[in-house]
Amino acid sequence: MSLARAEIEFRSDLKELRRAREFVRTFCHGLPDQPLDEDRVAALELAVDEAASNIIKHAYHGREDQWIHMEGEVFPDHVSIRLHHLGDPFDPATAQPPALDGTRESGYGAYMISQCVDQVRYYRDERGRNCIALVKERNER
Amino acid sequence: MEIPVEQVEGVSVATLDVDELDAGNSPEFKRDIAPALQANTKLVLDLSRLRFVDSSGLGAILSCLRLLSAKNGDLKLCGLSKQVRAAFELVRMHRIFAITATREEAVHAFAH
């Protein structure tokens, strides 16, 4: 049972990334007892930006007339953000490792997501949509 | 995107005048920084206004370094906020760029 929940829907347009990030900040800052400190909120914000960006670029192949449905939920020990979409699924096993020596200008997205959150899961949800679920554990108490 | 460029002690300093550099405005940044990259070999990019950068923004800044390096030039960065610095560190780009706290330090680094 979640302690709080919020959702938003936005178009598959890279100009909407700002709204996705604002949703994360507003949701996290509005939670009782501030389960995530500023560094954790910033990391979750970056992970959501990269996940939404990957959906728009790769799952929807740059089409701007599709939708992404995002849900935030807070549980006693973590905050979860799920991004649902109807584009192509992503198989993380096929992702190339990032070039951390500066020789490539792209290909960091999936790596950054994995570094920013405690869990990331790519799956098909109960309504047949593809989903990226991001989990950030709450501050140590 | 406005990217004012000024001369400080003989070094060109470009100021990124936005608070977020993401996949939505990185193409615009690459287009609008191009004249400064063509006109200079030594460039400082002041990021002190920037509060958020994602992998597309990092890639765009990296492309500036690669363009300048290809003509034996260099790019130095200054004024990174905590969150922006964290993004650079996540993909080890803080090791690839010369990063200083202030634009004065970046300009002086070119002189020495």
gemmi code that builds the backbone of each chain (N, CA, C; Angstrom):
import gemmi

chains = {
    "A": [
        ("MET", (0.854, -1.206, 0.000), (0.000, 0.000, 0.000), (0.885, 1.249, 0.000)),
        ("SER", (0.660, 2.107, -0.994), (1.510, 3.295, -1.056), (0.999, 4.383, -0.119)),
        ("LEU", (1.899, 5.259, 0.309), (1.568, 6.336, 1.245), (1.057, 7.571, 0.502)),
        ("ALA", (1.493, 7.727, -0.740), (1.049, 8.862, -1.558), (1.254, 8.494, -3.020)),
        ("ARG", (0.460, 9.124, -3.890), (0.531, 8.775, -5.307), (0.169, 10.006, -6.126)),
        ("ALA", (0.823, 10.158, -7.287), (0.465, 11.235, -8.218), (0.780, 10.765, -9.622)),
        ("GLU", (0.135, 11.354, -10.607), (0.410, 10.945, -11.984), (0.334, 12.133, -12.922)),
        ("ILE", (0.918, 11.961, -14.096), (0.935, 13.010, -15.109), (1.044, 12.314, -16.464)),
        ("GLU", (0.516, 12.967, -17.486), (0.661, 12.442, -18.834), (1.261, 13.551, -19.686)),
        ("PHE", (2.241, 13.211, -20.495), (2.832, 14.239, -21.364), (3.156, 13.660, -22.734)),
        ("ARG", (3.219, 14.557, -23.720), (3.480, 14.163, -25.100), (4.927, 13.708, -25.265)),
        ("SER", (5.145, 12.897, -26.290), (6.484, 12.352, -26.551), (7.334, 13.374, -27.307)),
        ("ASP", (7.493, 14.515, -26.686), (8.230, 15.620, -27.280), (9.373, 15.961, -26.315)),
        ("LEU", (10.595, 16.049, -26.844), (11.750, 16.311, -25.960), (11.607, 17.634, -25.210)),
        ("LYS", (10.784, 18.541, -25.737), (10.547, 19.810, -25.034), (9.734, 19.589, -23.757)),
        ("GLU", (9.134, 18.390, -23.611), (8.334, 18.071, -22.422), (9.186, 17.497, -21.278)),
        ("LEU", (10.470, 17.288, -21.524), (11.320, 16.712, -20.468), (11.329, 17.581, -19.219)),
        ("ARG", (11.274, 18.883, -19.447), (11.255, 19.819, -18.313), (10.052, 19.540, -17.403)),
        ("ARG", (8.889, 19.272, -18.042), (7.680, 18.986, -17.240), (7.837, 17.690, -16.455)),
        ("ALA", (8.472, 16.706, -17.095), (8.687, 15.419, -16.413), (9.568, 15.636, -15.175)),
        ("ARG", (10.602, 16.452, -15.326), (11.503, 16.698, -14.185), (10.789, 17.492, -13.090)),
        ("GLU", (9.993, 18.469, -13.515), (9.253, 19.270, -12.525), (8.295, 18.402, -11.717)),
        ("PHE", (7.691, 17.417, -12.410), (6.777, 16.504, -11.725), (7.518, 15.771, -10.600)),
        ("VAL", (8.721, 15.289, -10.909), (9.502, 14.543, -9.913), (9.819, 15.436, -8.706)),
        ("ARG", (10.283, 16.645, -9.002), (10.655, 17.570, -7.912), (9.453, 17.912, -7.047)),
        ("THR", (8.345, 18.281, -7.725), (7.143, 18.693, -6.988), (6.605, 17.530, -6.155)),
        ("PHE", (6.586, 16.339, -6.765), (6.076, 15.163, -6.056), (6.927, 14.875, -4.817)),
        ("CYS", (8.246, 14.854, -5.004), (9.141, 14.508, -3.884), (9.110, 15.570, -2.781)),
        ("HIS", (9.080, 16.841, -3.189), (9.092, 17.911, -2.185), (7.774, 17.996, -1.420)),
        ("GLY", (6.703, 17.484, -2.015), (5.397, 17.554, -1.356), (5.130, 16.402, -0.406)),
        ("LEU", (6.057, 15.462, -0.325), (5.809, 14.282, 0.508), (6.076, 14.579, 1.980)),
        ("PRO", (5.262, 14.002, 2.879), (5.508, 14.208, 4.307), (6.833, 13.569, 4.721)),
        ("ASP", (7.539, 14.203, 5.612), (8.812, 13.695, 6.165), (9.958, 13.665, 5.157)),
        ("GLN", (9.769, 14.284, 3.984), (10.852, 14.374, 2.977), (11.658, 13.073, 2.887)),
        ("PRO", (11.085, 12.021, 2.289), (11.790, 10.726, 2.267), (13.103, 10.764, 1.489)),
        ("LEU", (13.227, 11.712, 0.546), (14.463, 11.818, -0.239), (15.106, 13.184, -0.011)),
        ("ASP", (16.407, 13.191, 0.288), (17.101, 14.467, 0.432), (17.376, 15.057, -0.966)),
        ("GLU", (17.956, 16.248, -1.022), (18.120, 16.950, -2.305), (18.962, 16.160, -3.301)),
        ("ASP", (20.026, 15.514, -2.840), (20.868, 14.735, -3.755), (20.091, 13.565, -4.347)),
        ("ARG", (19.260, 12.942, -3.520), (18.464, 11.806, -4.022), (17.393, 12.291, -5.004)),
        ("VAL", (16.773, 13.419, -4.702), (15.765, 13.968, -5.624), (16.430, 14.306, -6.969)),
        ("ALA", (17.622, 14.918, -6.908), (18.330, 15.296, -8.136), (18.681, 14.060, -8.966)),
        ("ALA", (19.091, 12.996, -8.299), (19.443, 11.765, -9.019), (18.204, 11.150, -9.663)),
        ("LEU", (17.087, 11.154, -8.926), (15.852, 10.596, -9.478), (15.361, 11.442, -10.664)),
        ("GLU", (15.508, 12.744, -10.534), (15.129, 13.672, -11.595), (15.928, 13.371, -12.880)),
        ("LEU", (17.229, 13.133, -12.729), (18.078, 12.835, -13.887), (17.695, 11.484, -14.497)),
        ("ALA", (17.422, 10.496, -13.646), (17.037, 9.175, -14.151), (15.735, 9.252, -14.942)),
        ("VAL", (14.761, 10.014, -14.431), (13.470, 10.158, -15.129), (13.675, 10.878, -16.453)),
        ("ASP", (14.492, 11.913, -16.468), (14.793, 12.647, -17.709), (15.384, 11.698, -18.753)),
        ("GLU", (16.346, 10.875, -18.331), (17.001, 9.964, -19.282), (16.032, 8.881, -19.761)),
        ("ALA", (15.197, 8.381, -18.845), (14.229, 7.347, -19.232), (13.225, 7.905, -20.230)),
        ("ALA", (12.694, 9.102, -19.952), (11.712, 9.718, -20.859), (12.365, 10.040, -22.209)),
        ("SER", (13.596, 10.510, -22.158), (14.321, 10.834, -23.381), (14.532, 9.578, -24.235)),
        ("ASN", (14.891, 8.476, -23.597), (15.068, 7.210, -24.328), (13.758, 6.728, -24.935)),
        ("ILE", (12.658, 6.882, -24.184), (11.351, 6.468, -24.723), (11.040, 7.273, -25.985)),
        ("ILE", (11.234, 8.580, -25.906), (10.893, 9.453, -27.039), (11.790, 9.150, -28.248)),
        ("LYS", (13.091, 9.032, -27.992), (14.033, 8.850, -29.112), (13.972, 7.439, -29.687)),
        ("HIS", (13.924, 6.431, -28.814), (14.099, 5.058, -29.278), (12.795, 4.267, -29.341)),
        ("ALA", (11.955, 4.351, -28.284), (10.712, 3.573, -28.310), (9.717, 4.176, -29.302)),
        ("TYR", (9.634, 5.506, -29.342), (8.714, 6.185, -30.276), (9.431, 6.717, -31.518)),
        ("HIS", (10.729, 6.464, -31.627), (11.512, 6.856, -32.822), (11.334, 8.331, -33.178)),
        ("GLY", (11.240, 9.170, -32.171), (11.174, 10.618, -32.403), (9.786, 11.142, -32.739)),
        ("ARG", (8.770, 10.279, -32.802), (7.393, 10.778, -33.048), (6.951, 11.633, -31.868)),
        ("GLU", (6.402, 12.789, -32.159), (6.050, 13.721, -31.074), (4.568, 13.681, -30.707)),
        ("ASP", (3.798, 12.797, -31.367), (2.348, 12.794, -31.139), (1.903, 11.615, -30.269)),
        ("GLN", (2.848, 10.997, -29.568), (2.513, 9.869, -28.702), (2.492, 10.350, -27.246)),
        ("TRP", (2.230, 9.423, -26.331), (2.074, 9.824, -24.925), (2.927, 8.999, -23.978)),
        ("ILE", (3.287, 9.617, -22.898), (3.974, 8.910, -21.808), (3.178, 9.181, -20.535)),
        ("HIS", (2.827, 8.098, -19.864), (2.055, 8.214, -18.622), (3.016, 7.922, -17.462)),
        ("MET", (3.129, 8.869, -16.559), (4.106, 8.722, -15.478), (3.385, 8.725, -14.123)),
        ("GLU", (3.768, 7.782, -13.285), (3.166, 7.683, -11.939), (4.264, 7.726, -10.888)),
        ("GLY", (4.027, 8.486, -9.856), (4.922, 8.500, -8.709), (4.215, 7.887, -7.518)),
        ("GLU", (4.916, 7.068, -6.761), (4.323, 6.471, -5.551), (5.380, 6.435, -4.466)),
        ("VAL", (4.956, 6.667, -3.252), (5.908, 6.561, -2.138), (5.475, 5.437, -1.195)),
        ("PHE", (6.451, 4.657, -0.795), (6.248, 3.531, 0.108), (7.091, 3.781, 1.365)),
        ("PRO", (6.907, 2.992, 2.410), (7.668, 3.271, 3.639), (9.183, 3.337, 3.412)),
        ("ASP", (9.708, 2.520, 2.505), (11.171, 2.487, 2.345), (11.687, 2.997, 1.006)),
        ("HIS", (10.809, 3.412, 0.090), (11.310, 3.903, -1.197), (10.277, 4.751, -1.928)),
        ("VAL", (10.792, 5.470, -2.934), (9.932, 6.225, -3.856), (10.059, 5.555, -5.211)),
        ("SER", (8.934, 5.394, -5.889), (8.937, 4.721, -7.182), (8.353, 5.645, -8.253)),
        ("ILE", (8.993, 5.690, -9.406), (8.436, 6.422, -10.557), (8.336, 5.426, -11.705)),
        ("ARG", (7.158, 5.337, -12.313), (6.979, 4.425, -13.445), (6.578, 5.228, -14.681)),
        ("LEU", (7.248, 4.923, -15.791), (6.930, 5.591, -17.054), (6.351, 4.548, -18.003)),
        ("HIS", (5.064, 4.705, -18.355), (4.386, 3.758, -19.237), (4.302, 4.354, -20.641)),
        ("HIS", (4.495, 3.509, -21.654), (4.404, 4.016, -23.030), (3.970, 2.892, -23.964)),
        ("LEU", (3.574, 3.259, -25.187), (3.116, 2.274, -26.165), (4.109, 2.121, -27.323)),
        ("GLY", (5.336, 2.537, -27.091), (6.367, 2.396, -28.120), (7.047, 1.036, -28.038)),
        ("ASP", (8.155, 0.907, -28.755), (8.886, -0.367, -28.760), (9.473, -0.652, -27.387)),
        ("PRO", (9.533, -1.946, -27.033), (10.167, -2.279, -25.742), (11.681, -2.089, -25.822)),
        ("PHE", (12.302, -1.974, -24.657), (13.756, -1.832, -24.589), (14.314, -3.025, -23.848)),
        ("ASP", (15.316, -3.651, -24.430), (15.979, -4.768, -23.769), (17.345, -4.280, -23.284)),
        ("PRO", (17.492, -4.094, -21.973), (18.765, -3.541, -21.478), (19.963, -4.417, -21.826)),
        ("ALA", (19.717, -5.709, -22.076), (20.828, -6.613, -22.398), (21.479, -6.233, -23.725)),
        ("THR", (20.722, -5.531, -24.583), (21.267, -5.176, -25.904), (21.975, -3.814, -25.883)),
        ("ALA", (21.910, -3.111, -24.753), (22.514, -1.771, -24.685), (24.035, -1.880, -24.667)),
        ("GLN", (24.674, -1.055, -25.471), (26.145, -1.022, -25.489), (26.647, -0.368, -24.206)),
        ("PRO", (27.747, -0.840, -23.662), (28.296, -0.131, -22.493), (28.724, 1.280, -22.900)),
        ("PRO", (28.644, 2.208, -21.969), (28.993, 3.590, -22.331), (30.500, 3.748, -22.542)),
        ("ALA", (30.878, 4.694, -23.377), (32.304, 5.013, -23.562), (32.656, 6.079, -22.538)),
        ("LEU", (33.350, 5.694, -21.490), (33.661, 6.650, -20.415), (35.003, 7.357, -20.643)),
        ("ASP", (35.507, 7.263, -21.863), (36.784, 7.920, -22.179), (36.600, 9.122, -23.094)),
        ("GLY", (35.340, 9.536, -23.317), (35.088, 10.730, -24.116), (35.125, 10.510, -25.623)),
        ("THR", (35.176, 9.243, -26.051), (35.266, 8.993, -27.493), (33.904, 8.968, -28.176)),
        ("ARG", (32.831, 8.936, -27.406), (31.486, 8.987, -28.012), (30.659, 10.063, -27.333)),
        ("GLU", (29.812, 10.712, -28.133), (29.013, 11.814, -27.595), (27.618, 11.367, -27.143)),
        ("SER", (27.286, 10.091, -27.340), (25.966, 9.608, -26.917), (26.109, 8.181, -26.383)),
        ("GLY", (24.981, 7.612, -25.947), (25.004, 6.242, -25.444), (25.212, 6.137, -23.938)),
        ("TYR", (24.959, 7.232, -23.228), (25.149, 7.229, -21.775), (23.841, 7.027, -20.998)),
        ("GLY", (22.710, 7.157, -21.695), (21.411, 7.233, -21.017), (21.122, 6.086, -20.072)),
        ("ALA", (21.153, 4.839, -20.609), (20.794, 3.680, -19.778), (21.781, 3.534, -18.620)),
        ("TYR", (23.043, 3.830, -18.890), (24.066, 3.741, -17.832), (23.772, 4.761, -16.733)),
        ("MET", (23.433, 5.990, -17.136), (23.162, 7.021, -16.130), (21.954, 6.650, -15.284)),
        ("ILE", (20.924, 6.080, -15.934), (19.739, 5.659, -15.177), (20.165, 4.649, -14.106)),
        ("SER", (20.938, 3.656, -14.524), (21.322, 2.592, -13.587), (22.159, 3.130, -12.428)),
        ("GLN", (22.910, 4.197, -12.678), (23.746, 4.768, -11.622), (22.960, 5.688, -10.680)),
        ("CYS", (21.847, 6.242, -11.185), (21.104, 7.252, -10.415), (20.070, 6.660, -9.463)),
        ("VAL", (19.603, 5.436, -9.757), (18.554, 4.860, -8.910), (19.025, 3.539, -8.318)),
        ("ASP", (18.282, 3.049, -7.328), (18.667, 1.806, -6.674), (18.166, 0.582, -7.428)),
        ("GLN", (17.063, 0.768, -8.170), (16.548, -0.335, -8.997), (15.969, 0.237, -10.269)),
        ("VAL", (16.156, -0.445, -11.388), (15.473, -0.071, -12.627), (14.962, -1.358, -13.267)),
        ("ARG", (13.724, -1.297, -13.730), (13.118, -2.508, -14.300), (12.382, -2.125, -15.577)),
        ("TYR", (12.591, -2.907, -16.619), (11.901, -2.702, -17.900), (10.943, -3.882, -18.064)),
        ("TYR", (9.646, -3.639, -18.218), (8.701, -4.751, -18.314), (7.432, -4.309, -19.046)),
        ("ARG", (6.558, -5.293, -19.327), (5.260, -4.989, -19.922), (4.233, -4.997, -18.804)),
        ("ASP", (3.424, -3.942, -18.714), (2.498, -3.868, -17.577), (1.200, -4.632, -17.856)),
        ("GLU", (0.290, -4.630, -16.881), (-0.928, -5.430, -16.957), (-1.856, -4.969, -18.079)),
        ("ARG", (-1.635, -3.737, -18.594), (-2.459, -3.237, -19.699), (-1.737, -3.335, -21.042)),
        ("GLY", (-0.623, -4.061, -21.078), (0.093, -4.284, -22.331), (1.010, -3.144, -22.728)),
        ("ARG", (1.173, -2.170, -21.852), (2.086, -1.061, -22.161), (3.504, -1.428, -21.710)),
        ("ASN", (4.489, -0.832, -22.350), (5.854, -1.015, -21.870), (6.095, -0.036, -20.736)),
        ("CYS", (6.917, -0.463, -19.800), (7.101, 0.352, -18.604), (8.572, 0.359, -18.156)),
        ("ILE", (9.017, 1.523, -17.734), (10.321, 1.635, -17.056), (10.012, 2.044, -15.620)),
        ("ALA", (10.384, 1.198, -14.676), (10.127, 1.488, -13.257), (11.445, 1.835, -12.569)),
        ("LEU", (11.455, 2.970, -11.902), (12.656, 3.456, -11.220), (12.378, 3.510, -9.719)),
        ("VAL", (13.290, 2.981, -8.937), (13.105, 2.977, -7.478), (14.288, 3.674, -6.806)),
        ("LYS", (13.957, 4.620, -5.937), (14.985, 5.292, -5.140), (14.662, 5.033, -3.677)),
        ("GLU", (15.614, 4.433, -2.984), (15.380, 4.139, -1.566), (15.409, 5.419, -0.752)),
        ("ARG", (14.628, 5.450, 0.326), (14.545, 6.673, 1.131), (15.836, 6.896, 1.926)),
        ("ASN", (15.992, 8.116, 2.412), (17.173, 8.489, 3.190), (17.408, 7.499, 4.322)),
        ("GLU", (18.678, 7.329, 4.674), (18.978, 6.484, 5.827), (18.480, 7.173, 7.088)),
        ("ARG", (17.886, 6.372, 7.986), (17.333, 6.993, 9.209), (18.148, 6.629, 10.414)),
    ],
    "B": [
        ("MET", (19.179, 30.219, -28.884), (19.729, 30.308, -27.533), (20.836, 31.375, -27.522)),
        ("GLU", (20.744, 32.286, -26.574), (21.763, 33.331, -26.460), (23.043, 32.749, -25.847)),
        ("ILE", (24.165, 32.869, -26.578), (25.449, 32.452, -26.001), (26.434, 33.612, -26.182)),
        ("PRO", (26.359, 34.600, -25.294), (27.266, 35.739, -25.429), (28.733, 35.308, -25.265)),
        ("VAL", (29.593, 35.894, -26.098), (31.028, 35.592, -26.030), (31.766, 36.899, -25.772)),
        ("GLU", (32.626, 36.916, -24.788), (33.424, 38.124, -24.524), (34.896, 37.764, -24.427)),
        ("GLN", (35.728, 38.757, -24.641), (37.177, 38.558, -24.562), (37.657, 38.958, -23.167)),
        ("VAL", (38.334, 38.047, -22.502), (38.899, 38.347, -21.181), (40.390, 38.030, -21.245)),
        ("GLU", (41.196, 39.047, -21.150), (42.660, 38.891, -21.209), (43.088, 38.039, -22.400)),
        ("GLY", (42.451, 38.299, -23.536), (42.850, 37.607, -24.768), (42.247, 36.217, -24.941)),
        ("VAL", (41.401, 35.791, -23.989), (40.758, 34.478, -24.100), (39.254, 34.685, -24.307)),
        ("SER", (38.653, 33.907, -25.193), (37.207, 34.023, -25.423), (36.449, 33.247, -24.358)),
        ("VAL", (35.467, 33.914, -23.771), (34.655, 33.280, -22.732), (33.195, 33.305, -23.188)),
        ("ALA", (32.627, 32.106, -23.385), (31.223, 31.990, -23.784), (30.396, 31.662, -22.550)),
        ("THR", (29.252, 32.316, -22.415), (28.390, 32.069, -21.263), (27.134, 31.333, -21.712)),
        ("LEU", (26.901, 30.187, -21.091), (25.687, 29.435, -21.410), (24.541, 30.051, -20.603)),
        ("ASP", (23.654, 30.730, -21.322), (22.659, 31.555, -20.648), (21.324, 30.828, -20.450)),
        ("VAL", (21.385, 29.555, -20.069), (20.158, 28.795, -19.782), (20.360, 28.061, -18.458)),
        ("ASP", (19.260, 27.671, -17.813), (19.431, 26.947, -16.552), (19.338, 25.431, -16.721)),
        ("GLU", (18.919, 24.984, -17.917), (18.831, 23.539, -18.145), (19.319, 23.223, -19.555)),
        ("LEU", (20.159, 22.200, -19.679), (20.619, 21.753, -20.995), (20.270, 20.271, -21.102)),
        ("ASP", (19.225, 19.976, -21.884), (18.756, 18.601, -21.987), (18.584, 18.221, -23.456)),
        ("ALA", (17.960, 17.059, -23.691), (17.784, 16.597, -25.062), (16.892, 17.554, -25.864)),
        ("GLY", (16.082, 18.361, -25.159), (15.177, 19.290, -25.838), (15.888, 20.510, -26.411)),
        ("ASN", (16.941, 20.991, -25.756), (17.593, 22.205, -26.280), (19.072, 22.009, -26.653)),
        ("SER", (19.591, 20.793, -26.536), (20.990, 20.553, -26.918), (21.265, 20.820, -28.400)),
        ("PRO", (20.365, 20.421, -29.316), (20.624, 20.737, -30.736), (20.753, 22.247, -30.971)),
        ("GLU", (19.923, 23.008, -30.266), (19.971, 24.471, -30.367), (21.313, 24.994, -29.840)),
        ("PHE", (21.760, 24.421, -28.735), (23.066, 24.812, -28.164), (24.180, 24.536, -29.164)),
        ("LYS", (24.176, 23.350, -29.765), (25.249, 22.987, -30.711), (25.244, 23.931, -31.915)),
        ("ARG", (24.062, 24.289, -32.361), (23.951, 25.214, -33.497), (24.480, 26.606, -33.122)),
        ("ASP", (24.122, 27.067, -31.930), (24.434, 28.458, -31.572), (25.842, 28.653, -31.006)),
        ("ILE", (26.485, 27.558, -30.593), (27.873, 27.683, -30.117), (28.845, 27.541, -31.300)),
        ("ALA", (28.346, 27.050, -32.428), (29.216, 26.763, -33.587), (30.054, 27.968, -34.024)),
        ("PRO", (29.498, 29.185, -34.129), (30.330, 30.316, -34.543), (31.506, 30.568, -33.594)),
        ("ALA", (31.288, 30.405, -32.285), (32.377, 30.610, -31.317), (33.441, 29.529, -31.462)),
        ("LEU", (33.033, 28.325, -31.831), (33.996, 27.233, -32.014), (34.797, 27.424, -33.297)),
        ("GLN", (34.139, 28.006, -34.282), (34.843, 28.266, -35.553), (35.842, 29.402, -35.393)),
        ("ALA", (35.457, 30.412, -34.619), (36.267, 31.631, -34.534), (37.423, 31.516, -33.546)),
        ("ASN", (37.411, 30.487, -32.682), (38.406, 30.401, -31.601), (39.067, 29.027, -31.552)),
        ("THR", (40.244, 28.991, -30.936), (40.855, 27.693, -30.628), (40.863, 27.480, -29.108)),
        ("LYS", (40.935, 28.581, -28.369), (40.901, 28.490, -26.904), (39.614, 29.117, -26.413)),
        ("LEU", (38.814, 28.315, -25.749), (37.499, 28.816, -25.336), (37.200, 28.384, -23.901)),
        ("VAL", (36.634, 29.322, -23.148), (36.106, 28.994, -21.818), (34.589, 28.986, -21.936)),
        ("LEU", (33.963, 27.946, -21.385), (32.494, 27.904, -21.363), (32.060, 28.050, -19.903)),
        ("ASP", (31.393, 29.169, -19.632), (30.935, 29.462, -18.274), (29.560, 28.827, -18.062)),
        ("LEU", (29.487, 27.869, -17.144), (28.238, 27.122, -16.912), (27.570, 27.527, -15.597)),
        ("SER", (27.939, 28.701, -15.069), (27.468, 29.031, -13.718), (25.956, 29.215, -13.609)),
        ("ARG", (25.281, 29.461, -14.735), (23.824, 29.583, -14.646), (23.124, 28.233, -14.719)),
        ("LEU", (23.858, 27.233, -15.212), (23.256, 25.924, -15.465), (22.934, 25.198, -14.158)),
        ("ARG", (21.707, 24.698, -14.052), (21.302, 23.953, -12.858), (21.054, 22.481, -13.144)),
        ("PHE", (20.882, 22.144, -14.441), (20.604, 20.741, -14.795), (21.219, 20.427, -16.142)),
        ("VAL", (21.861, 19.261, -16.250), (22.348, 18.786, -17.551), (22.108, 17.278, -17.623)),
        ("ASP", (21.685, 16.806, -18.802), (21.505, 15.356, -18.968), (22.531, 14.830, -19.960)),
        ("SER", (22.395, 13.556, -20.355), (23.426, 12.950, -21.211), (23.508, 13.647, -22.565)),
        ("SER", (22.387, 14.145, -23.072), (22.424, 14.861, -24.357), (23.184, 16.171, -24.215)),
        ("GLY", (22.971, 16.855, -23.097), (23.700, 18.104, -22.845), (25.189, 17.849, -22.679)),
        ("LEU", (25.530, 16.777, -21.940), (26.941, 16.424, -21.770), (27.571, 16.090, -23.115)),
        ("GLY", (26.826, 15.356, -23.949), (27.334, 14.999, -25.274), (27.577, 16.234, -26.129)),
        ("ALA", (26.692, 17.216, -26.007), (26.833, 18.457, -26.785), (28.074, 19.233, -26.337)),
        ("ILE", (28.318, 19.267, -25.016), (29.509, 19.969, -24.506), (30.773, 19.208, -24.921)),
        ("LEU", (30.683, 17.868, -24.893), (31.823, 17.056, -25.330), (32.133, 17.302, -26.809)),
        ("SER", (31.094, 17.494, -27.605), (31.321, 17.744, -29.040), (32.099, 19.049, -29.235)),
        ("CYS", (31.893, 20.024, -28.366), (32.645, 21.288, -28.450), (34.130, 21.030, -28.198)),
        ("LEU", (34.420, 20.223, -27.181), (35.814, 19.901, -26.864), (36.473, 19.180, -28.037)),
        ("ARG", (35.740, 18.250, -28.624), (36.320, 17.470, -29.726), (36.586, 18.345, -30.942)),
        ("LEU", (35.698, 19.299, -31.207), (35.906, 20.201, -32.342), (37.141, 21.065, -32.128)),
        ("LEU", (37.294, 21.578, -30.903), (38.450, 22.431, -30.620), (39.740, 21.605, -30.587)),
        ("SER", (39.682, 20.411, -30.016), (40.871, 19.549, -29.962), (41.352, 19.201, -31.364)),
        ("ALA", (40.398, 19.030, -32.284), (40.756, 18.663, -33.667), (41.588, 19.746, -34.338)),
        ("LYS", (41.494, 20.978, -33.839), (42.346, 22.029, -34.423), (43.363, 22.528, -33.379)),
        ("ASN", (43.787, 21.604, -32.533), (44.805, 21.865, -31.509), (44.411, 22.953, -30.512)),
        ("GLY", (43.117, 23.108, -30.305), (42.630, 24.067, -29.324), (42.215, 23.357, -28.053)),
        ("ASP", (41.547, 24.090, -27.172), (41.090, 23.475, -25.922), (39.847, 24.208, -25.408)),
        ("LEU", (39.060, 23.475, -24.647), (37.871, 24.040, -24.013), (38.021, 23.852, -22.509)),
        ("LYS", (37.804, 24.925, -21.765), (37.806, 24.810, -20.307), (36.425, 25.203, -19.796)),
        ("LEU", (36.007, 24.527, -18.738), (34.678, 24.777, -18.176), (34.820, 25.417, -16.804)),
        ("CYS", (33.866, 26.280, -16.460), (33.892, 26.854, -15.108), (32.469, 27.030, -14.574)),
        ("GLY", (32.387, 27.166, -13.258), (31.121, 27.510, -12.616), (30.112, 26.386, -12.513)),
        ("LEU", (30.574, 25.148, -12.370), (29.615, 24.029, -12.311), (28.903, 23.979, -10.957)),
        ("SER", (27.580, 23.902, -10.977), (26.820, 23.727, -9.737), (27.028, 22.289, -9.249)),
        ("LYS", (26.602, 22.032, -8.034), (26.775, 20.696, -7.451), (26.100, 19.620, -8.315)),
        ("GLN", (24.870, 19.920, -8.768), (24.115, 18.930, -9.544), (24.742, 18.692, -10.914)),
        ("VAL", (25.229, 19.773, -11.532), (25.867, 19.650, -12.847), (27.183, 18.886, -12.709)),
        ("ARG", (27.945, 19.213, -11.693), (29.209, 18.506, -11.431), (28.935, 17.008, -11.223)),
        ("ALA", (27.863, 16.680, -10.504), (27.529, 15.276, -10.245), (27.260, 14.537, -11.555)),
        ("ALA", (26.611, 15.202, -12.513), (26.335, 14.564, -13.813), (27.643, 14.313, -14.565)),
        ("PHE", (28.562, 15.274, -14.538), (29.873, 15.083, -15.174), (30.602, 13.894, -14.536)),
        ("GLU", (30.539, 13.813, -13.224), (31.271, 12.749, -12.525), (30.678, 11.375, -12.823)),
        ("LEU", (29.359, 11.343, -12.988), (28.661, 10.069, -13.246), (29.231, 9.366, -14.469)),
        ("VAL", (29.590, 10.126, -15.501), (30.122, 9.506, -16.729), (31.609, 9.845, -16.907)),
        ("ARG", (32.263, 10.179, -15.784), (33.714, 10.427, -15.728), (34.174, 11.597, -16.591)),
        ("MET", (33.263, 12.457, -16.986), (33.669, 13.557, -17.875), (34.452, 14.638, -17.135)),
        ("HIS", (34.406, 14.590, -15.803), (35.213, 15.552, -15.045), (36.701, 15.282, -15.233)),
        ("ARG", (37.034, 14.058, -15.747), (38.444, 13.727, -15.998), (38.869, 14.165, -17.398)),
        ("ILE", (37.907, 14.380, -18.257), (38.206, 14.710, -19.656), (38.348, 16.224, -19.827)),
        ("PHE", (37.563, 16.962, -19.069), (37.576, 18.427, -19.172), (38.463, 19.062, -18.102)),
        ("ALA", (39.036, 20.209, -18.450), (39.667, 21.058, -17.439), (38.539, 21.896, -16.844)),
        ("ILE", (38.309, 21.738, -15.536), (37.187, 22.417, -14.872), (37.731, 23.298, -13.750)),
        ("THR", (37.317, 24.542, -13.729), (37.723, 25.447, -12.649), (36.464, 26.018, -11.983)),
        ("ALA", (36.671, 26.589, -10.807), (35.530, 27.151, -10.072), (35.053, 28.449, -10.727)),
        ("THR", (35.993, 29.315, -11.118), (35.604, 30.622, -11.650), (36.125, 30.819, -13.067)),
        ("ARG", (35.541, 31.811, -13.760), (36.000, 32.090, -15.121), (37.408, 32.688, -15.105)),
        ("GLU", (37.752, 33.418, -14.059), (39.090, 33.986, -13.951), (40.136, 32.871, -13.897)),
        ("GLU", (39.852, 31.846, -13.112), (40.793, 30.722, -13.027), (40.923, 30.015, -14.376)),
        ("ALA", (39.805, 29.892, -15.095), (39.840, 29.228, -16.400), (40.671, 30.032, -17.389)),
        ("VAL", (40.482, 31.350, -17.384), (41.245, 32.232, -18.274), (42.730, 32.149, -17.936)),
        ("HIS", (43.053, 32.195, -16.658), (44.457, 32.139, -16.240), (45.080, 30.776, -16.570)),
        ("ALA", (44.269, 29.719, -16.535), (44.791, 28.387, -16.861), (45.279, 28.342, -18.312)),
        ("PHE", (44.667, 29.122, -19.183), (45.127, 29.185, -20.568), (46.473, 29.889, -20.674)),
        ("ALA", (46.722, 30.821, -19.762), (47.950, 31.614, -19.839), (49.159, 30.831, -19.326)),
        ("HIS", (48.906, 29.777, -18.520), (50.046, 29.067, -17.905), (50.203, 27.663, -18.464)),
    ],
}
model = gemmi.Model(1)
for chain_id, residues in chains.items():
    chain = gemmi.Chain(chain_id)
    for i, (resn, *xyz) in enumerate(residues, 1):
        res = gemmi.Residue()
        res.name, res.seqid = resn, gemmi.SeqId(i, " ")
        for name, pos in zip(("N", "CA", "C"), xyz):
            atom = gemmi.Atom()
            atom.name, atom.element = name, gemmi.Element(name[0])
            atom.pos, atom.b_iso = gemmi.Position(*pos), 0.0
            res.add_atom(atom)
        chain.add_residue(res)
    model.add_chain(chain)
structure = gemmi.Structure()
structure.add_model(model)
structure.setup_entities()
